[in-house]
Structures are given as structure tokens and as C-alpha cells.
Amino acid sequence: MGNGNRRKFLIASIGGIATAAAAVLLYPVYNYLAPRREADNGAKVSFPESEVPPGGAKFFQFRGETGVIVRKREGELIALSAVCTHLGCIVQWQSDKQDFLCPCHAGRYTAEGKVISGPPPRALSRLPFAASNGTITVG
């Protein structure tokens, strides 16, 4: 094997190792940032209506994602996905301001899920729910 062939082999080997190392290092980052998707299995979530005080919010797991139900100070209930539409972080309810804040990049949403400011490209997704006999059922 001549020097030229050894050099090509060495460069190809180092390139392959670097590519494999980059994949190993970047996969956990991708896995963390990518929103998780699960099949729609028709699951429903129920909890007492008393767990959502006026002006407050309750976060819950629904079909593999985080959801939130808000009771506006006037009493209206709204169920939304709590996953920010920018990069998939979980929004936080700010009861003093009656809106949502994404802690990752300061995106803001109204209590109805509409974008107020920041980088989110669209509103939070609405979730179907029903409230009857003191129980809220999402799904």
C-alpha cells in the first residue's frame, strides 16, 4: 500500500468515525427537541372540575403530550395543548397575567392559545373536552 492509499484510507476512516460520533452526540438533542407523537388511541382524561380554580390552570398528560385546561376568571373553561408551536417546549400558565409563557424563547399566548408575541408560528392547539356533573373529561 503506497503513501497515497494509506492517506486516503486514514482520511476515510477518520471521516467515518467523526460522522458516527456526531450522530451519537446529536441524537439525544434531536430526541429531546422533537415533539413526541403517539397514535390516537381514543384515550380520555377525567378529573374533578374543582381542580381548576378561577384564573387557574391544570396540566395533564393526554395522548402522549402535555395538555392544559384553564378556567378564565369569568369561569370559561378552555382546553389546549401545552406544547409550544415554536420548538415544542411546555408553556407555563401565568395566573397574574392570565396568559401562557414559553420559557424557552419567551413566546406568549393568550388564555385562548393565540400568539401574543415571540417566535411561535401559530396558536396552541385546542383539545376537545366536556364538563358535566363536576367532572371535566378531555378527549
Phi, psi and omega in degrees: 000125180281170180300323180296319180291321178297317180297315178298317179297316180296316179296316178297319179295314179296320177298317178296317179295317179297319179296315179297318180295319179297319179297317180296322181282325184274336181302314178299325178295313178299315181299324179288317185280329183288131178296140180279138178238132174233156180296146177286101184261010177075011181295147177236154178238132178232147176201160181296139180298334181294346178283355179240092182286160176304130181080002183249179182217154174231126177265148182204164176266132183215115178053043175083004179228168178270131176243168178214141172240133184244138169250110179297160182302332178282350178108346182294135177262141178221128178251130184222160165288138179266012182268117180301138182281359179277290181231011174088015175288163178269124181288160178242140178276131177249097186295329180293327180260350182057045175210175179256144175235132172271119184289345183286311184223024174061031173289143181236143179229150173288174176297337177274356178093005180281145181290129176262313182199171177093192187277351182302132183280340182206171182291162173292145181287139176281147176245141178287140178206164175220145177236120177205146179052037177079010180236136174257130177238120179260132178121000000 
